[in-house]
Amino acid sequence: MWRAVRDELAKYFSKVIYEEQGHYMFFLLSSGQHEYVLCMDKASQFMYGKIVRLDNTEFLNCRELEYEPRGLYVFARNPSELVGKILSKLGSYKTLA
């Protein structure tokens, strides 16, 4: 599943780096203009994660990032839907940041 998420993210971000952090998956994403941290977990039927601009957080640990007041949550059933929602939310995020 994580490989499918990485492959889908790589279609839209110039750099996708990831590592396992316990039951979380940490992604560092670069779009050229901005870098983002995405931390994901998988519930029984849904994928969910939190995305934060790298310059808006001190944390590179998913457990700590949960308590970061900035960032946006994304919920989806599959990698394609997840990335679509991330891209949609990043449009909103750019206007907030």
Secondary structure by P-SEA (a helix, b strand, c coil): caaaaaaaaaacccbbbbbbcccbbbbbbbcccbbbbbbbbbcccccccccccccccccccaaaaaaccbbbbbbbccaaaaaaaaaaaaaaaaaac
